[in-house]
Amino acid sequence: MLAGIGFQLQKLFKEDYYSSRLKAYLYSLFVTAGPWLIVIFTILMLQVLLKTVPGVNALNKQLFMISVSYCFMFSQVLFGFQQLVVTRYTADCLYEKNEEKVFSSYLGFSAVTAAAAILLWLIFALLSPLQWEYKFMMLGLFLLLNLIWIMLLYLSGAKNYQSIALAFLAGGVLSVSCMFILLKWNPFPQGEWTPAWIMMGSFTGGIAVTFLWLVNAMLKTFPNRAASMPFEYLTYFDKYPQLAFTGIFYNAGLWVSNWIIWVSGGQWLLDTFRYHPGYDTAVFYAYLTILPSYVIFVVSIETRFYERYRDFFSFINDGGTLTQIRKSKAKMLLVLKQEIERLVRNQGFISLAVLFLALFIFPLFFNADLILGIFRITLIGAFCNGMTMIMMLLLLYFDDRKGALFTSAAFFGGIALFTLLMLPAGEAAYGVGFTVGSLLSFVYSSFRLFQYVSKADYYAFCKSRHTPIEGPFHNLSRRLNRLAGAE
């Protein structure tokens, strides 16, 4: 789906102006990492602004930050369950020129996700002793984030990258502005948790602006908004169950080391949130270091590589000669190697530079050597993690669903297994399991990708196309469509 954005960005690069190139990189950064950026921007600004605002104690800050972290984390896991399946469904609809089904699937996807999010929140709310007003604010943020992930999927496919960038920029600025003004001139009754309420309300308000902006972009992108058979996309869970499990394993793998360390060595906040301040902080900053790889992937591989990819499959689908197919495959493989080498080299240089600079920067902000130690380990893991994600996406480019599933399973299983094995070594070994698991999945996925692509013509002609006609999700789809009055 991001290929559409890649082509649009390529136009900016062809203008050969530094301003156009800068604009292309900024757009791709917002599109690929907009949600992360709004959180980073808000939290960093918050750290600065709170120094000028009296009366905001550490417990209020912790409550706000951990609440936001939980909402982001579990919304990603929930979204990841359906993400790849829906992407495949909408891609097939566009290929078959059934564009009217795309917006319909958006409605169904949103309804199913919202229902699952409310159910998940209800379990949390019944177990948490927090005030219900605060829990309802968390529900608002949780729902908005889930719906934003969904809209990003559709708007990315529709090439509407400018709206995405502006939506996140507007939301981020509004969040920080409201937060600062309300904390500085607090008009609300003073209470123990009033600052946390203000911060959560301001942040949710900014996210709501982003959401509404994206809704407006969605309505403009899909002028013919059919609502027939909104749950038909669920049938793809029967056709492509590997995609669902790939999404689950990868998204759960991103956080499984945190969950294990929370249980074994974490602490409670207000009898609601389990966390480990040192490990969570280190992993959070380690993930930030791989944001450049997302940008490089979009503007590099999805532009230059995709041209060779398209040529290769055009010769296969449109009856090219054997010589043309072999030549196009050789060119595609060469460009793929060049782009991956460039990606690894550029991201590797950035990661090494951060690894070195962290020795001087971290002591300015943190008093614990433990955080610096974990960060240096998890930074390497984050690098391997980013590369694993890119290899997995490339495997799906070639419809190697089995390879993508094995990669995500190795990613989740490796991190979980080695994190558990390293627990007896204590806090000094935190992050080693994450790094070893990520490294193993990166090595496996690289081997699998080049092995598969070297036989891409064989798989294109000889691969079995058997897919189940019926299954439990077909029945669920029919029932939900009937319930919605669409069948």
Backbone torsions as a table, in degrees:
resi	resn	phi	psi	omega
1	MET	NA	-31.6	-179.5
2	LEU	-73.7	-11.1	179.9
3	ALA	-58.9	-34.8	178.9
4	GLY	-59.9	-42.8	177.6
5	ILE	-65.2	-38.8	179.6
6	GLY	-57.2	-43.3	179.6
7	PHE	-66.4	-39.7	178.8
8	GLN	-64.3	-40.6	179.0
9	LEU	-66.3	-32.7	-179.7
10	GLN	-61.2	-31.8	177.9
11	LYS	-62.9	-39.5	178.9
12	LEU	-65.4	-37.3	179.5
13	PHE	-68.6	-32.5	-179.1
14	LYS	-69.1	-20.2	178.5
15	GLU	-68.1	-19.8	173.7
16	ASP	60.8	32.6	172.4
17	TYR	-112.4	145.4	178.4
18	TYR	-63.0	-36.7	179.8
19	SER	-63.4	-38.7	179.4
20	SER	-67.5	-41.2	179.1
21	ARG	-64.2	-42.7	179.0
22	LEU	-62.1	-41.8	178.6
23	LYS	-61.6	-41.0	-179.6
24	ALA	-62.9	-43.3	179.8
25	TYR	-67.1	-39.1	-179.9
26	LEU	-66.9	-41.9	178.2
27	TYR	-60.7	-48.1	-178.0
28	SER	-64.4	-32.3	178.0
29	LEU	-66.2	-43.7	179.7
30	PHE	-67.6	-39.5	-177.7
31	VAL	-67.3	-43.7	-175.0
32	THR	-83.8	-27.7	-174.0
33	ALA	-133.9	25.3	-178.3
34	GLY	-56.2	-49.8	179.5
35	PRO	-59.9	-40.4	177.9
36	TRP	-63.7	-42.5	-176.3
37	LEU	-63.0	-39.9	-177.7
38	ILE	-66.0	-35.4	177.9
39	VAL	-70.1	-45.9	-179.6
40	ILE	-61.6	-48.9	-179.0
41	PHE	-58.4	-46.0	-177.9
42	THR	-66.0	-45.9	-176.6
43	ILE	-68.3	-41.3	179.3
44	LEU	-65.5	-43.9	178.1
45	MET	-63.6	-36.8	179.9
46	LEU	-63.2	-42.4	179.5
47	GLN	-58.9	-38.9	-179.1
48	VAL	-72.8	-47.0	-174.2
49	LEU	-69.0	-33.2	-177.0
50	LEU	-65.0	-20.1	177.7
51	LYS	-67.7	-22.7	-179.7
52	THR	-99.7	0.2	-178.3
53	VAL	-114.5	115.2	179.2
54	PRO	-78.2	156.4	170.9
55	GLY	92.1	2.2	177.5
56	VAL	-101.9	101.2	-176.1
57	ASN	-82.0	171.5	-174.6
58	ALA	-63.2	-33.6	-177.9
59	LEU	-66.7	-39.3	177.0
60	ASN	-63.5	-42.5	179.3
61	LYS	-63.8	-41.9	179.6
62	GLN	-62.8	-44.4	-178.9
63	LEU	-59.3	-45.8	-179.4
64	PHE	-63.4	-50.5	-174.1
65	MET	-66.2	-40.0	-179.8
66	ILE	-72.0	-34.5	176.1
67	SER	-61.0	-45.9	179.4
68	VAL	-63.9	-41.7	179.9
69	SER	-61.0	-44.0	178.9
70	TYR	-61.9	-43.3	-179.3
71	CYS	-62.0	-43.6	179.3
72	PHE	-65.4	-47.3	-174.9
73	MET	-60.5	-52.6	-173.8
74	PHE	-77.1	-24.1	174.4
75	SER	-68.8	-35.2	177.7
76	GLN	-67.0	-41.6	179.4
77	VAL	-64.7	-43.0	-179.1
78	LEU	-65.3	-44.1	179.2
79	PHE	-65.8	-39.2	-176.6
80	GLY	-61.3	-25.3	-180.0
81	PHE	-61.4	-37.5	-175.2
82	GLN	-107.3	-14.0	-169.2
83	GLN	-51.3	-54.7	-174.0
84	LEU	-70.2	-34.4	178.9
85	VAL	-64.9	-46.2	-179.6
86	VAL	-66.4	-38.2	177.6
87	THR	-58.7	-43.7	179.4
88	ARG	-65.6	-41.6	-179.5
89	TYR	-61.8	-48.6	-177.8
90	THR	-68.0	-35.9	177.1
91	ALA	-62.5	-41.8	177.7
92	ASP	-64.7	-40.0	179.2
93	CYS	-61.3	-43.5	-179.3
94	LEU	-68.0	-38.7	179.1
95	TYR	-65.0	-37.7	179.8
96	GLU	-85.8	5.0	179.8
97	LYS	60.3	35.0	172.9
98	ASN	-103.2	58.6	-175.0
99	GLU	-60.1	-27.9	-176.5
100	GLU	-65.8	-20.6	179.9
101	LYS	-79.4	-17.9	-173.8
102	VAL	-67.5	-50.9	-179.6
103	PHE	-65.7	-34.4	178.3
104	SER	-61.1	-42.7	179.5
105	SER	-66.5	-30.7	176.7
106	TYR	-60.5	-42.2	179.5
107	LEU	-64.3	-44.4	179.9
108	GLY	-65.4	-43.9	179.6
109	PHE	-60.1	-43.1	-179.7
110	SER	-65.2	-41.9	-178.1
111	ALA	-64.3	-45.9	-179.0
112	VAL	-64.3	-43.3	-178.8
113	THR	-66.7	-41.8	179.4
114	ALA	-62.6	-41.7	179.2
115	ALA	-62.9	-44.3	179.7
116	ALA	-65.7	-37.6	-179.5
117	ALA	-66.2	-41.6	179.8
118	ILE	-65.4	-40.5	178.6
119	LEU	-62.3	-44.7	179.7
120	LEU	-64.4	-41.9	179.5
121	TRP	-65.0	-37.8	-178.3
122	LEU	-61.3	-40.4	177.7
123	ILE	-62.9	-45.9	178.3
124	PHE	-60.4	-46.3	-174.9
125	ALA	-64.7	-37.4	-179.0
126	LEU	-70.8	-26.5	-178.4
127	LEU	-91.1	-18.8	-174.3
128	SER	-92.3	138.8	176.7
129	PRO	-85.4	4.8	179.5
130	LEU	-62.7	160.3	178.0
131	GLN	-65.8	144.5	-175.3
132	TRP	-64.3	-32.1	179.5
133	GLU	-61.6	-41.3	179.2
134	TYR	-69.0	-38.3	179.6
135	LYS	-65.9	-33.8	176.9
136	PHE	-68.4	-34.4	175.6
137	MET	-64.8	-39.1	177.0
138	MET	-64.0	-37.1	176.7
139	LEU	-61.0	-43.5	179.1
140	GLY	-59.0	-46.0	-179.9
141	LEU	-65.5	-42.7	-178.5
142	PHE	-61.9	-45.1	179.2
143	LEU	-64.9	-45.4	-178.7
144	LEU	-60.4	-42.3	-179.4
145	LEU	-63.6	-44.1	178.7
146	ASN	-59.8	-42.9	-178.7
147	LEU	-70.6	-30.8	177.5
148	ILE	-68.7	-42.4	177.4
149	TRP	-56.0	-41.6	-177.6
150	ILE	-64.8	-45.2	-179.1
151	MET	-65.4	-35.3	177.5
152	LEU	-59.2	-39.7	179.8
153	LEU	-60.4	-44.7	-176.9
154	TYR	-76.4	-40.1	-178.6
155	LEU	-70.3	-32.6	176.3
156	SER	-63.4	-43.7	178.8
157	GLY	-64.6	-29.6	-178.8
158	ALA	-90.2	7.4	174.9
159	LYS	68.3	18.8	-175.9
160	ASN	-89.8	61.3	-171.9
161	TYR	-75.4	-29.4	-177.8
162	GLN	-65.9	-41.6	179.2
163	SER	-64.2	-37.3	179.8
164	ILE	-62.8	-46.9	-178.5
165	ALA	-61.8	-46.3	-178.6
166	LEU	-66.8	-36.0	-179.6
167	ALA	-61.6	-44.7	-178.9
168	PHE	-72.6	-33.9	177.9
169	LEU	-65.3	-45.8	-179.7
170	ALA	-63.6	-43.6	179.9
171	GLY	-63.2	-41.8	-179.8
172	GLY	-64.9	-44.9	-179.4
173	VAL	-64.2	-43.0	-179.5
174	LEU	-64.7	-40.8	179.7
175	SER	-57.6	-51.3	-176.1
176	VAL	-67.3	-41.6	-178.8
177	SER	-62.0	-50.2	-179.7
178	CYS	-60.8	-43.1	-177.4
179	MET	-60.5	-45.8	-177.6
180	PHE	-67.1	-46.5	-177.3
181	ILE	-62.9	-46.2	-176.5
182	LEU	-70.3	-35.0	177.9
183	LEU	-72.3	-35.3	-177.6
184	LYS	-71.7	-45.9	-179.7
185	TRP	-117.1	62.4	-173.6
186	ASN	-57.7	108.3	-179.7
187	PRO	-89.9	0.6	-174.2
188	PHE	-93.1	158.2	175.9
189	PRO	-58.6	137.5	-177.4
190	GLN	-71.4	134.7	178.4
191	GLY	-150.7	168.7	-176.3
192	GLU	-60.2	-36.2	-174.8
193	TRP	-112.0	15.7	-178.6
194	THR	-58.0	-45.8	178.8
195	PRO	-58.6	-39.6	179.6
196	ALA	-64.9	-39.2	177.0
197	TRP	-61.2	-45.0	-178.6
198	ILE	-62.7	-45.0	-179.2
199	MET	-64.0	-44.7	-179.6
200	MET	-66.0	-41.2	179.6
201	GLY	-64.7	-42.2	180.0
202	SER	-66.0	-42.7	-179.0
203	PHE	-65.2	-43.8	178.8
204	THR	-64.0	-36.6	177.6
205	GLY	-62.2	-42.9	177.8
206	GLY	-63.3	-41.5	178.0
207	ILE	-64.4	-36.5	178.6
208	ALA	-63.1	-38.5	177.5
209	VAL	-64.1	-44.1	176.1
210	THR	-57.3	-44.7	-178.9
211	PHE	-61.0	-48.6	-177.8
212	LEU	-64.7	-36.4	177.3
213	TRP	-62.4	-43.8	179.7
214	LEU	-68.1	-34.7	176.2
215	VAL	-60.7	-45.1	178.0
216	ASN	-59.4	-41.7	178.2
217	ALA	-65.0	-38.3	178.5
218	MET	-62.1	-44.6	-177.7
219	LEU	-64.0	-36.1	178.6
220	LYS	-74.5	-33.6	-178.2
221	THR	-70.9	-34.0	-178.5
222	PHE	-118.0	79.7	-178.7
223	PRO	-65.7	-31.3	177.8
224	ASN	-97.1	91.4	-171.2
225	ARG	-98.7	82.9	177.3
226	ALA	-76.8	148.3	-179.8
227	ALA	-123.5	24.5	-179.0
228	SER	-82.8	139.3	177.4
229	MET	50.6	55.6	-176.7
230	PRO	-66.9	-21.5	-177.2
231	PHE	-102.1	13.3	179.1
232	GLU	-62.5	-28.7	-178.5
233	TYR	-59.6	-23.5	-178.8
234	LEU	-62.8	-24.5	179.3
235	THR	-62.4	-21.7	179.7
236	TYR	-71.3	-15.4	173.8
237	PHE	-68.3	-29.9	174.4
238	ASP	-76.3	-37.1	-177.1
239	LYS	-75.7	-38.9	-174.7
240	TYR	-131.5	63.8	-179.4
241	PRO	-62.7	-24.7	179.7
242	GLN	-61.6	-35.2	-178.6
243	LEU	-65.6	-39.9	179.0
244	ALA	-63.3	-45.9	-178.8
245	PHE	-68.9	-32.7	176.5
246	THR	-61.6	-45.1	179.3
247	GLY	-63.8	-41.8	-179.8
248	ILE	-63.1	-50.9	-175.8
249	PHE	-63.0	-43.1	-176.3
250	TYR	-67.3	-47.0	-177.4
251	ASN	-68.6	-36.2	175.5
252	ALA	-69.8	-33.9	179.1
253	GLY	-64.0	-28.5	178.4
254	LEU	-61.7	-29.5	-172.3
255	TRP	-119.1	-3.7	-171.8
256	VAL	-62.8	-33.2	179.5
257	SER	-67.1	-36.3	175.8
258	ASN	-62.4	-45.1	-177.3
259	TRP	-61.8	-42.6	-178.8
260	ILE	-65.5	-42.7	-178.9
261	ILE	-71.2	-32.0	174.7
262	TRP	-59.7	-45.6	-176.6
263	VAL	-67.5	-42.5	-172.7
264	SER	-83.2	-40.1	-174.3
265	GLY	-134.2	12.7	-177.7
266	GLY	-84.1	-173.2	178.4
267	GLN	-140.0	163.9	-177.6
268	TRP	-94.3	146.4	168.8
269	LEU	-118.7	114.8	177.8
270	LEU	55.5	35.1	179.6
271	ASP	53.1	26.9	-177.2
272	THR	-126.7	-51.3	-173.1
273	PHE	-107.7	128.9	173.2
274	ARG	-95.4	134.8	-178.5
275	TYR	-160.6	166.4	173.9
276	HIS	-130.0	105.7	-171.1
277	PRO	-57.2	-42.1	-177.7
278	GLY	-68.3	-49.4	-176.8
279	TYR	-67.9	-44.0	-178.9
280	ASP	-61.7	-42.0	180.0
281	THR	-64.2	-46.2	-178.2
282	ALA	-62.7	-45.1	-178.8
283	VAL	-65.8	-39.7	179.1
284	PHE	-57.2	-49.9	-178.9
285	TYR	-70.8	-29.8	176.9
286	ALA	-64.9	-41.1	178.8
287	TYR	-63.3	-32.9	-179.7
288	LEU	-62.2	-30.7	-175.3
289	THR	-68.5	-16.8	-177.8
290	ILE	-99.3	7.3	176.2
291	LEU	-57.8	-38.7	178.5
292	PRO	-57.9	-31.9	-178.2
293	SER	-65.0	-32.8	177.2
294	TYR	-63.3	-44.0	-178.5
295	VAL	-65.5	-46.5	-179.1
296	ILE	-61.2	-39.3	-179.8
297	PHE	-60.9	-46.3	-176.5
298	VAL	-67.2	-49.4	-173.5
299	VAL	-82.4	-13.8	-178.3
300	SER	-105.3	-67.8	-174.3
301	ILE	-68.2	-40.4	-175.7
302	GLU	-77.4	-3.0	175.7
303	THR	-107.8	-71.1	-176.1
304	ARG	-63.5	-45.7	-179.1
305	PHE	-65.4	-41.5	-173.4
306	TYR	-63.0	-29.1	177.3
307	GLU	-61.9	-45.3	179.7
308	ARG	-68.1	-37.8	178.6
309	TYR	-61.3	-45.2	-179.4
310	ARG	-65.0	-40.8	179.2
311	ASP	-61.4	-44.7	-178.2
312	PHE	-59.4	-49.7	-177.2
313	PHE	-75.0	-21.0	173.9
314	SER	-66.7	-41.8	177.9
315	PHE	-64.6	-36.8	-179.4
316	ILE	-71.7	-46.8	-175.1
317	ASN	-77.5	-27.5	-175.3
318	ASP	-105.0	13.7	173.3
319	GLY	81.4	42.4	175.7
320	GLY	-71.7	162.2	178.8
321	THR	-75.6	166.8	-179.7
322	LEU	-62.6	-38.0	179.2
323	THR	-63.7	-43.4	179.4
324	GLN	-63.4	-40.6	-179.5
325	ILE	-64.6	-44.2	-177.8
326	ARG	-66.9	-41.0	179.6
327	LYS	-65.0	-42.7	-179.0
328	SER	-67.4	-33.9	177.9
329	LYS	-67.5	-41.2	178.8
330	ALA	-62.5	-41.5	178.4
331	LYS	-65.3	-42.2	-179.4
332	MET	-62.5	-44.4	-179.0
333	LEU	-64.6	-39.8	179.4
334	LEU	-63.3	-47.0	-179.8
335	VAL	-65.3	-37.9	178.6
336	LEU	-60.6	-45.7	178.5
337	LYS	-62.7	-44.0	-178.9
338	GLN	-62.1	-43.8	-177.0
339	GLU	-70.4	-37.0	178.4
340	ILE	-69.4	-39.8	176.9
341	GLU	-60.6	-42.7	179.4
342	ARG	-64.5	-40.9	179.8
343	LEU	-63.1	-47.3	-179.7
344	VAL	-64.2	-41.5	-178.5
345	ARG	-64.8	-48.5	-177.3
346	ASN	-66.4	-47.3	-179.9
347	GLN	-67.7	-36.5	178.2
348	GLY	-62.7	-40.0	178.3
349	PHE	-64.3	-43.5	179.4
350	ILE	-62.2	-45.3	-178.5
351	SER	-63.4	-42.0	179.0
352	LEU	-64.5	-39.8	179.0
353	ALA	-63.2	-42.9	179.2
354	VAL	-65.7	-39.4	179.5
355	LEU	-57.9	-41.2	179.9
356	PHE	-73.0	-46.8	-177.1
357	LEU	-66.5	-26.8	-178.9
358	ALA	-59.4	-29.8	179.1
359	LEU	-59.9	-30.5	-177.1
360	PHE	-99.5	-32.6	-174.2
361	ILE	-82.9	-42.0	-174.9
362	PHE	-58.5	-43.6	-179.4
363	PRO	-61.0	-19.5	178.8
364	LEU	-72.9	-25.1	-174.7
365	PHE	-113.8	-26.3	-176.8
366	PHE	-125.8	143.7	-179.3
367	ASN	-96.5	-1.0	-174.1
368	ALA	-107.1	125.9	174.7
369	ASP	-66.8	-25.2	-178.9
370	LEU	-59.4	-43.8	-178.2
371	ILE	-63.0	-43.1	179.3
372	LEU	-62.8	-42.4	179.9
373	GLY	-62.1	-46.1	179.7
374	ILE	-66.0	-39.6	-179.1
375	PHE	-60.4	-43.0	-177.4
376	ARG	-64.4	-33.1	177.7
377	ILE	-75.8	-48.0	-175.3
378	THR	-71.1	-21.7	175.9
379	LEU	-61.5	-40.5	177.4
380	ILE	-66.8	-39.9	177.6
381	GLY	-63.8	-39.5	179.7
382	ALA	-64.3	-38.7	176.7
383	PHE	-58.9	-49.2	179.5
384	CYS	-64.6	-35.2	178.0
385	ASN	-61.6	-48.4	179.5
386	GLY	-61.5	-40.6	179.4
387	MET	-67.4	-37.3	177.9
388	THR	-61.0	-44.5	-180.0
389	MET	-59.7	-42.4	-178.1
390	ILE	-68.0	-41.7	177.2
391	MET	-61.8	-38.9	-179.8
392	MET	-65.3	-41.9	178.3
393	LEU	-63.8	-38.3	179.2
394	LEU	-68.5	-35.6	175.2
395	LEU	-61.3	-38.7	179.0
396	LEU	-71.5	-27.4	173.1
397	TYR	-54.4	-40.1	-176.8
398	PHE	-94.9	13.8	178.1
399	ASP	59.9	28.9	175.0
400	ASP	-87.5	76.0	-176.3
401	ARG	-67.0	-35.3	179.9
402	LYS	-65.5	-41.5	178.8
403	GLY	-63.6	-41.3	178.8
404	ALA	-65.5	-38.8	179.3
405	LEU	-65.9	-45.5	178.7
406	PHE	-61.4	-38.9	179.7
407	THR	-63.4	-48.4	-178.3
408	SER	-67.0	-36.5	178.2
409	ALA	-66.2	-40.6	177.8
410	ALA	-65.5	-37.2	179.0
411	PHE	-62.5	-51.8	-179.7
412	PHE	-66.6	-51.3	-176.3
413	GLY	-63.6	-41.1	-178.5
414	GLY	-64.2	-46.1	-179.8
415	ILE	-64.5	-43.8	-179.2
416	ALA	-63.3	-46.4	-176.3
417	LEU	-64.0	-49.5	-175.8
418	PHE	-73.8	-27.5	174.1
419	THR	-65.8	-42.8	178.0
420	LEU	-64.5	-42.1	-178.4
421	LEU	-65.1	-31.2	-176.4
422	MET	-88.2	-5.6	-178.1
423	LEU	-57.1	-42.3	-179.6
424	PRO	-60.8	-20.6	-179.5
425	ALA	-76.1	-9.4	176.1
426	GLY	86.3	-170.5	-173.5
427	GLU	-63.8	-28.9	-179.0
428	ALA	-61.7	-23.3	-178.5
429	ALA	-101.0	5.6	177.2
430	TYR	-61.6	133.6	179.1
431	GLY	100.0	-20.2	-179.6
432	VAL	-65.8	-43.0	179.4
433	GLY	-61.5	-42.0	178.5
434	PHE	-60.3	-43.5	-176.7
435	THR	-71.9	-43.0	-179.0
436	VAL	-65.7	-43.5	179.1
437	GLY	-62.5	-41.8	179.5
438	SER	-66.6	-39.9	-179.6
439	LEU	-63.7	-44.0	-179.5
440	LEU	-62.1	-43.5	-179.6
441	SER	-68.1	-33.1	177.4
442	PHE	-65.8	-45.2	179.8
443	VAL	-62.9	-46.3	-178.5
444	TYR	-62.4	-46.6	-175.7
445	SER	-66.0	-34.8	178.4
446	SER	-65.1	-46.3	179.0
447	PHE	-60.9	-45.7	-178.5
448	ARG	-63.5	-41.9	-176.7
449	LEU	-62.2	-50.8	-175.3
450	PHE	-71.9	-31.2	176.2
451	GLN	-66.0	-41.4	-176.9
452	TYR	-71.3	-44.7	-177.0
453	VAL	-66.7	-31.3	178.7
454	SER	-65.4	-18.6	177.0
455	LYS	-116.8	27.5	-174.7
456	ALA	-60.0	-37.7	179.6
457	ASP	-66.6	-38.2	178.2
458	TYR	-62.6	-47.5	-179.1
459	TYR	-65.8	-34.1	-179.3
460	ALA	-64.3	-36.1	-177.0
461	PHE	-91.3	-31.1	-168.4
462	CYS	-113.0	-5.1	-175.4
463	LYS	-67.8	138.7	177.7
464	SER	-67.6	134.8	-179.9
465	ARG	-106.0	22.6	-177.4
466	HIS	-68.5	125.6	174.5
467	THR	-135.7	140.4	-178.7
468	PRO	-63.1	139.5	-179.2
469	ILE	-81.0	-39.0	-177.5
470	GLU	-127.6	163.5	178.6
471	GLY	178.6	178.0	-177.0
472	PRO	-60.2	-32.1	-179.1
473	PHE	-74.8	-23.8	172.6
474	HIS	-64.5	-43.8	178.6
475	ASN	-64.1	-42.9	179.1
476	LEU	-62.6	-40.8	179.0
477	SER	-60.8	-46.1	-179.5
478	ARG	-62.0	-43.0	-177.8
479	ARG	-65.5	-43.5	-179.1
480	LEU	-68.2	-38.8	177.1
481	ASN	-63.9	-38.6	178.5
482	ARG	-66.1	-40.8	179.6
483	LEU	-63.5	-34.9	-180.0
484	ALA	-83.3	-0.2	179.6
485	GLY	73.3	24.5	-177.0
486	ALA	-107.1	8.4	177.9
487	GLU	-139.7	NA	NA
